[in-house]
């Protein structure tokens, strides 16, 4: 993984090394540890703030080079805004703000995890460190030369000064594994399609065996034997054979039903015979963002030794338009036995998910099941790039997802399901059509289609077409592939099991 930032922890009493980073509120006050680290330079901040109109707003930065009275070559003051308004999730963003001000191959960095009302809690300081790592990630492995002035990946030795080193290290341990999972998901989404095709994707997912995940890879023969005609219908137009990968983390009680996550993994989507327009088609290398999230999530759960049983399943295909590709008008038989009339071959992700959802629901009988898919352009029209679309047959699961979405900043917005929408995908010739044949309610009819393949399993569908790739850059992500969903679902699992104790 492209992650060259080393983050460690030291006590407040340790001498600051290299660049010094401190935090102040909207009154420009510092905590005791920060004031001690600043020494006589504390008075310099007030003068510099007045000159630069720095008022300590949340995320605002005052950058002072060669500060008088400090051995540090540079002083970075980061505003937190009004302390009473600071939320736990803000510390992740503040860490990202710090990383955003550091240059590649910079000096060592000391971040003083202190606020005017006292030292940051271990969880807050850990979030600062996680935010630094998330913001520092950069995917540039295929660049053989850099242009003048072009940003390169941050490589720095960063020390976070804290009140309790042992407690902060303990708090950061799971956070660090979650960050690893996010970065893994970003790596997969960012890879070009000639590198990351279904067989290679399956190979990379299988590397989770190194951290204790049981991985089974189903090839075309195995999927045909299972009757996965919907998934295989999509894959048949490509020279790259499809795969389904089943990942199992057994960290919970023996025999306890798992929670399950299913990801759409269309490694490249031309639209098939219903071919897309050329403009922007290169972005369709990211049409496997759901599968990438599931792999990153399984990494995070296994690496932190989560005391849960979890299944991650991904359907991997390419949707190509060669002479063997399926056609509009074809009828395929899914693993569930339901027949599907193909109206538009560009509505392929739901076909892949249909078979994998059915397989997971029947084989593992999970407590709940969440699928993620870059499924519809219509969700971008509805929600833009700020929220993922949420559809669910279970109010409790939907409410949990909304709650953890707010907590993590990976927000979701619930949209309706209902029998009225089923009428739009009823087929004259088969059990169901793969589209409603209309732009109206496109994200809803796609979710309605998926619901036919989950039985009575508590289920949620996340349409992440606007959030998994090409989303706006943020304080914690400057990458085209965002890794959206890993933090959201890891928190969902943690809170679900905490509530069940």
N, C-alpha and C positions, 0 to 999 in steps of 0.2 A: 504494500500500500504506500502511496505517495504521502508520507507523513514524516517530515524531518525535524519537527519541533520536539525538543525534550523539555518536559515540564516536571519540576520537582518542588519540594516544600522544605522550608527552613523556618526556624523560630524567629520571632521579632528581634531577638537579641543579636542575631547574626549580622555581620557587616554587609551592607548592600553592595552588590557587584554590578558594574556596567550601568546601563540605562536604568533610571529610577522611575517607577510608576506609582502614583498615589491617587487617592480618591477624595473628592470633597463634595459637599452638598451645595444647595442653591444659595447658601449664605457664605460660601467659600471657607467653611470651617473644615478642619482636619481632625482625625482621631489622634489619640496620644502617640501610638506607634508611628503614624505618618509624620507627626510634628517632630518626633525624635529623629527620624530618618532625614528630615529636611534640615534640621538644625537652623542655622542663621538664614538659610535660603528661603525659609517660610515667608519672610517679609517680601522677598522678591516676587512671590506669586501674586500678591495683591497688586503690585505695580504693573506686572505683566498682564494680569487679568483686565485691568482698567484700559490699558493700551490696546488690547485685542478684543475688547468687549465680551470677554468670557464671563458668563454668569452662573456656571456650574449646572446648567441644564443637563438632563439625563442624556448621556452619550456624547456630550460636547467635550472637546479636547483642547487643552492649552499645552502647546509644545514649546519648550524652552531649550535652546541649544547652549552648551557651555555655561550652565547656570553658575553665577557667582556664589561662592560659599559652599559649593558641593564638589566632591571629587568626580561625581558622575558626569559623563560627557553630554548627557541629555536628561531633561526632566519632563515627564509626561504627566499632566494632571487631568484626570477624567472626572467629569461631573456625574453625579448620581441623581440630581434633581432633589425635590423635597423628600426627605427620608421617609416620612409617613406614607408616601405613595409608592415606595420601592417594593416590588413583588419578587418572590423567589426566582421566577423565570428571568427577571431583569439581570441577574448576575451572569447568566450565560451570555447575554448580549453584551454586557460590559467587558467580559473577557474577549469577545469578538472585536469590540472597539479598540481594545489595547493592541491586539494582533494586527489590526488594520493600520496602525501607526508605525509598526516596525518594518524595517527594510530587510531584504534578503542579506544574509551573511552579516547581520548586525552584531553589535557588542552583546555580551551577556545582559540579561534583563532581570531586575528584581521588582516584583509587584508586591506592594504592601497591602495585604488584605485587611484593611482597617477602615472604619467609618467614624464620623464624628460622634456617634453614640456608642462606640465600642468596636471590638474586633469582630470581623465577620464570623458567623457560625461556620463550623467545618463544612456543612453542605453548601454554603454560599461560596466559600473559598474554592471548594472543589468545582463548583459551576464556573467560576472564573477560569480555572485551568482548562475545563472542557471547552469553554467558549473560545479560548485561545487556539486550541487544536482544531476546532471545527473551522474557524475563519482562516487558519493558516493553510488548509488543504488547497492544493493546486494540481490540476491534471495537465502536465506538459511533457509527457514522456516521448512524444513523437516530434517535438521541436528539436532540430539539430543546431539551430542558431537562434539567438535572441536579437531583436531589434534594439537600437539605442533607446533607453528609457523604458523598455518593456519590463513589467514586473516579473520577477522570477519567484520560485517557491521560497517561502521563508525558512531559513535554517538558523535556529537560535537555541541557546541554552537559557531556559527561563526558570527562575526560582520564585515561588510564591511564599512570601513571609507571612506566617500565621501564628495565632496564639497557641494552638495545640497541634503539633505536627502529626502525632500518631492518629488522632481523631480525624484529621483532614485526609491523611493517606487512606484511612479506612473508608471515608466517605467518597473519595475519588476513585477507589478501585472499581466499583460497578460503573461509575460514570465513564471511566476510561474504556471499558469494554463496550459500552454503548457507542461511544465515539468511534471506536474501531469498526463497529457494525455500520454506522452511518457512512464512514469513509469507504468501506467495502462496497456498499450499495452505490455510492457515487462513482467509484471506479468502474463498476459494471456498466452503468448507464453511459458513462463517458467514452467507453471503448468503441472503436469503429466496427461496423458490422462485418468487415472482412476478417477481423480478428476474433470477435465474439459472436460466433454462430452457434446453433443449438448444441452441437456435440461439445464444443469448447466451453460453453456456459455450464453444461452439465459437469464437465471435468472440474471446473473451478468450484462449483457447489460441492462436489465430492471431497474437496480439500477440508471441509468441515469435519471430516472423520478425525483429523489430527487433534481436535479439541473435544472429542467424545460424542459427536453426533453420528447416529446411524444413518447412512445414506444408501438409498436404492435408486438405481437409474433404470427406467423402463425404455427399451428401444422399440423400434417400429413393430417388430414381431410380437413383443410382449403386449404392446398397446392394442394391436390388432386382435390378439387372443382375448383381451378384456372387452373388446367391442367399442373402443374409443373412436368411432367413426367420425364424430364431429371434429375432434382435434386433427385426426389424420387427413380429413378432407382439406383442411387449411394447408397442411404440410406437403401435400402431394405435388404441388406445383414447383417445388424447390429441389435442387440437387442436394441440398443439405437436409439430411433426415431429421425428423422431429425427435424429441425426447420428453419424458416426464420424469421429474426428480422428486423423490419423497425423502424428506429429512426428518428425523425423529430425535428429540432430546428427551431423555427419560430421567429427569431430575426429581420427580415427585414420587408419591407413594406408588408402589408396585400395583398394577391393575387399575389405577385410577384413570378415568377417561381423560384424554388430553384436551387442550385448546388447540385450534387449528387455524392456519393461515395459508391462503392460496394466492398465487401470483400469476398474472398474465405475463408470458415471456415471448412476445413476438420480437425476435431479434432484429428483423427488418421487415417493414410493411410497405410494399408497393401499392397495396390495395387489391392485388391479384388482377383478375380479368377486369374488374371494375376499378381500373387503375387510377391512382391519384394524379393530380396535376404535378408538374415538375417542380414548381416553386415551393421550396421548403421541404421537399421529400427527404433531404438528407437528415432531417430531424427524426425521421422514423427509425433511426438506430436506437432511439430511446423508448421504443414501444414495448420495452421489456422492464420498465421501471417498477411495475408491481412485483415481478419475479426478483428483481434486484433487492427490493425492500425485504422480501421474505428471507432471502439468503442473509442479508445484513442482520435481520432480527434474530434468526437462528444462531448466528455467530454470537450476538450479544448475550442471548440467554445461556448458551453453553459456556461461553468464556467467563461469565460471572457466576456460573454454577447455580443457576436459578432452580429453586426447589419446586419445579413444575414439570408436568409432562406436556410437551408441545410437538405438534406436527407442522412442518412447512412443506407445501407442495407447489411445484411450478411446472407449467406446461410450456415447452420450448419449441418454437417453430419459426420458419420464415414464410412469409406470404408473398409468393412470386407468381408471375403470369405466363408460365411456359405452356407448351402444348398439353401437358398433363394436369394443368391446374383445374380446379373445380369451376363450374360455370354458374352464372345466375340461372335459376330454374332447376338446378340439381337438387336432389333430395338425399340427405344422409341420415344414417341411424346412429344416434348417440348411445353411449354406454348405458344410459337409463332405459333404453328401448324406445324413447320418444323419437319420432322422425321430424326432421327439420328441413324446410324448404329454403334454399339459398336464394334470397332476393338480391343481395348485394355482397360480393365477395370481400368488400372492404369492411364489412361488419364481422370481422373474423375473430376478434378477441373473445367475444362471448361464446363462440363455438369451442375455443380452446378451454375456456373456464368451465363450460357446461360439463365436459367429461371429467375434469379434475375435481370439480366440486362434488359431483356424484360419487366418484371414487373415494374421496376423503370422508364424505358423510356416511357412506355405507360401510367402509372398511374400519374406520376408527371411532365412529359414533361420538364425535367430540362434544364437549360441554357447550361450546359455541364455535362458530367459524366466521372468519373475516376474510374477504377477498379484496385484493387491490389490483386495479387495472387502469392503464392509460386508455380508457375505453371510448370516450366520445368527445368530439369537438364541441358538441352541444353544451357540455359542462363548462367550457370556457366562456361560452356566450352567457350562461346563467350566472356563473360565480367568478369569472376572471381567474386570476392566479393566486388569490389570497386564501381560498377555502377549497378543500376537496368536497365533492358531493358524497353525501351519506344516504344510503337506502338500507332499510332493515325491516325484518319481520318480527323484531323483538324490541319492545320499548326500553327495557332495562339495559340491554346491550347498547342501544343507540344513545341513551342518556350517559352511559359510562364513556362512550367515545367522545361525545361532545364535551364532557367534563375534562378528560385528559387532553383533549385537543386544545382547550383553553389554557391548561397548565403548562403544556409543552410549547405552545405557539404553533403547533401543527394543527391548524383549526379545520373543523368539518362543519358542514351545513346540511341539515336533514331535508330531504325532498320526499315527496309522497310516492307510495305504491298503492295500487287499487285495482279491482277487477275491471274497471272501465278501460284501463290501459291494456289489459289482456286482450280485449277485443281487437286492438290495433295490430296484434301480432298473431292472431288466429289465421291459419292457412286454409285455403280451399283444397289443397292437395296433400298436405301433411299435418302433423299435430301442431306445428308452430312454424312461423316464419322467422328468419333471423333479423329482420328489421320491420318497423311499422310502415315503411314505404313513404314516410313523411318526415319533414324536419321538425314537426311539432312534437314536443315531448321526447326528443330523441334519447336523452340520458335516462329518462324514466322507463321507456319501453325496453331499453337495453337491460336495465336492472330487473324489470318485470320478467324478461326472458330468463335471466339467471335464476330467479326465484323458483322457476319450475324444476330446477335441478338440485335443490337443497333439502327436499322433503320437509320434515318438521324441525330440522336442526335450527337452533337460534343462530341467526346469520345476519351479517352486515356486509354491504358492498361499498367500497370506497372508489369513486371515480377520480383518479389522480392525474388526469390528462393535463390539468393546469398547474399542478404543483410539483410533479416529479422531474420535469425537465424544462429547461428554458424559462423557469420562473424568475422573477426579479431578484437581483442580488440583495442580500441582507447582511446584517452585522455578523452573522455566523455562517454565511455561505456565499462564496464568490464563484462557485462552480456551476457549470451548465446543468449537470446532474446534481440534484439537491439531496438525495438520500431521504426524501420525504417518506415518513411512515415508520421508520425504525424507532425513533424516540417515542412517537405516539403509541405504537403498539407495545413497546417494552413497558411503558408506564401503564397501559391497559392491563397487561398481564400482572404486573406487580400489585396494582391496586385491587384487581379482581381477587387475587389469592389472599391479600391482606384482609379484605372484607369478609372472606369466607372462613377466616380463622375463628 
